[in-house]
Amino acid sequence: MDARRPTRAANEGTRRSMRANKGRDTRPELAIRRRVHAAGLRYRVSARPVPTLRRTADLVFTRLRVAVFVDGCFWHGCPEHHTKAATNAGYWAEKVRVNRARDADTNARLVEEGWRVVRVWEHEDPDAAAGRVIAEVHAVRDAARTGSG
């Protein structure tokens, strides 16, 4: 990243807020996982789809090669809900740009390895998002059963 990383949070409130951000088990992720699990599908949580690739998906269907990422609107630059940071704006803009580039690279690398990638924004309706995941898993499973996958 070109922007210099601040060495300390702007204030104690910001520091507490940043430390509270979780890397897994977020509310949107849990809501989707509950619905996918209720549909009878089983998956790995917070796992690397490709062990040699240092990228972690939120849900991984290993045998079917489907990786699901639940992306936060701020961190991944949601076109609908991303807001610009008021403090250290240059740093955060660059951080989000790098995150988006990494997301695109992750998608491309997983597809090269024969994976299907499902990306969900945190603001999406959990029922609709889970429906997309379930549909993708069923499509891959059906293709594998008919030999066209």
C-alpha positions as CSV (number, residue, x, y, z in Angstrom):
1,M,0.0,0.0,0.0
2,D,1.2,3.4,-0.8
3,A,-0.5,5.3,2.0
4,R,1.4,5.3,5.2
5,R,-0.3,3.3,8.0
6,P,-1.1,5.3,11.1
7,T,0.8,3.9,14.1
8,R,-2.1,4.6,16.5
9,A,-5.8,5.0,16.2
10,A,-7.1,8.6,16.0
11,N,-8.7,8.2,19.5
12,E,-9.6,5.7,22.1
13,G,-13.1,5.2,20.7
14,T,-11.8,4.5,17.3
15,R,-9.3,2.0,18.7
16,R,-12.0,0.1,20.6
17,S,-14.2,0.0,17.5
18,M,-11.4,-1.3,15.3
19,R,-10.4,-4.0,17.9
20,A,-14.0,-5.1,18.0
21,N,-14.1,-6.0,14.3
22,K,-14.2,-9.7,13.9
23,G,-12.6,-11.8,11.2
24,R,-15.2,-14.5,11.3
25,D,-18.6,-15.3,12.9
26,T,-20.0,-11.9,12.0
27,R,-23.8,-11.4,12.2
28,P,-24.4,-11.5,8.4
29,E,-22.1,-14.6,8.1
30,L,-23.9,-16.4,10.9
31,A,-27.3,-15.6,9.4
32,I,-26.3,-17.1,6.1
33,R,-24.6,-20.1,7.7
34,R,-27.8,-20.9,9.7
35,R,-29.9,-20.9,6.6
36,V,-27.5,-22.9,4.5
37,H,-27.2,-25.5,7.4
38,A,-31.0,-25.6,7.8
39,A,-31.1,-26.6,4.1
40,G,-29.1,-29.7,4.9
41,L,-25.8,-28.5,3.5
42,R,-22.5,-29.0,5.4
43,Y,-19.4,-26.9,5.0
44,R,-16.2,-25.9,6.6
45,V,-16.0,-22.5,8.3
46,S,-13.2,-19.9,7.8
47,A,-11.0,-22.2,5.8
48,R,-8.6,-22.0,2.9
49,P,-10.1,-23.5,-0.2
50,V,-6.6,-24.0,-1.6
51,P,-4.1,-24.8,1.1
52,T,-1.2,-23.1,-0.7
53,L,-3.2,-19.9,-1.3
54,R,-3.2,-17.6,1.7
55,R,-6.9,-16.7,1.4
56,T,-9.7,-17.7,3.7
57,A,-13.3,-18.2,2.7
58,D,-16.2,-17.9,5.1
59,L,-17.9,-21.1,4.0
60,V,-16.1,-23.8,2.0
61,F,-17.7,-26.8,0.4
62,T,-14.5,-28.8,-0.2
63,R,-15.7,-31.7,-2.2
64,L,-17.8,-29.6,-4.5
65,R,-15.2,-26.8,-4.7
66,V,-17.5,-23.9,-3.8
67,A,-16.1,-21.0,-1.8
68,V,-18.3,-18.4,-0.2
69,F,-17.1,-15.0,0.9
70,V,-19.3,-12.6,3.0
71,D,-17.8,-9.2,2.3
72,G,-18.2,-6.2,4.6
73,C,-19.5,-3.1,2.9
74,F,-16.8,-0.8,4.3
75,W,-13.8,-3.1,4.0
76,H,-14.5,-4.3,0.5
77,G,-15.9,-1.1,-1.0
78,C,-19.6,-2.0,-1.6
79,P,-20.9,0.2,-4.5
80,E,-24.1,0.8,-2.5
81,H,-23.0,1.3,1.0
82,H,-19.3,2.1,1.2
83,T,-18.6,5.3,3.0
84,K,-15.3,7.3,3.0
85,A,-13.5,7.5,6.2
86,A,-13.3,10.9,7.8
87,T,-10.0,10.3,9.5
88,N,-6.9,9.0,7.6
89,A,-9.0,9.0,4.4
90,G,-6.0,8.4,2.1
91,Y,-4.9,5.3,4.1
92,W,-8.4,3.8,4.2
93,A,-9.1,4.5,0.5
94,E,-5.9,2.7,-0.4
95,K,-6.7,-0.1,2.0
96,V,-10.1,-0.7,0.4
97,R,-8.6,-0.5,-3.1
98,V,-6.0,-3.2,-2.2
99,N,-8.8,-5.3,-0.6
100,R,-10.9,-5.1,-3.8
101,A,-7.8,-6.0,-5.9
102,R,-7.1,-9.0,-3.6
103,D,-10.8,-10.1,-3.9
104,A,-10.5,-10.1,-7.7
105,D,-7.2,-11.9,-7.6
106,T,-8.7,-14.5,-5.2
107,N,-11.7,-15.0,-7.5
108,A,-9.4,-15.5,-10.5
109,R,-7.0,-17.9,-8.7
110,L,-9.8,-20.0,-7.3
111,V,-11.5,-20.3,-10.7
112,E,-8.2,-21.3,-12.2
113,E,-8.1,-24.1,-9.6
114,G,-11.6,-25.3,-10.5
115,W,-13.5,-23.6,-7.8
116,R,-16.8,-21.7,-7.9
117,V,-16.9,-18.5,-6.0
118,V,-19.9,-16.9,-4.4
119,R,-19.5,-13.3,-3.0
120,V,-22.2,-11.9,-0.7
121,W,-22.3,-8.3,0.6
122,E,-23.1,-8.0,4.3
123,H,-26.1,-5.9,3.5
124,E,-27.8,-8.5,1.4
125,D,-30.9,-10.2,2.6
126,P,-29.8,-13.4,4.4
127,D,-32.5,-15.5,2.8
128,A,-31.6,-14.3,-0.7
129,A,-27.9,-14.7,-0.1
130,A,-28.3,-18.2,1.4
131,G,-30.6,-19.0,-1.6
132,R,-27.7,-18.1,-4.0
133,V,-25.3,-20.3,-2.0
134,I,-27.7,-23.2,-2.0
135,A,-28.4,-22.9,-5.7
136,E,-24.7,-22.8,-6.5
137,V,-24.0,-25.9,-4.4
138,H,-26.9,-27.7,-5.9
139,A,-25.9,-26.8,-9.4
140,V,-22.4,-28.1,-8.9
141,R,-23.7,-31.2,-7.2
142,D,-26.2,-31.9,-10.0
143,A,-23.5,-31.3,-12.7
144,A,-21.2,-33.8,-10.9
145,R,-23.9,-36.4,-10.8
146,T,-24.7,-36.1,-14.5
147,G,-21.0,-35.9,-15.4
148,S,-21.2,-32.5,-17.0
149,G,-19.3,-30.7,-14.3
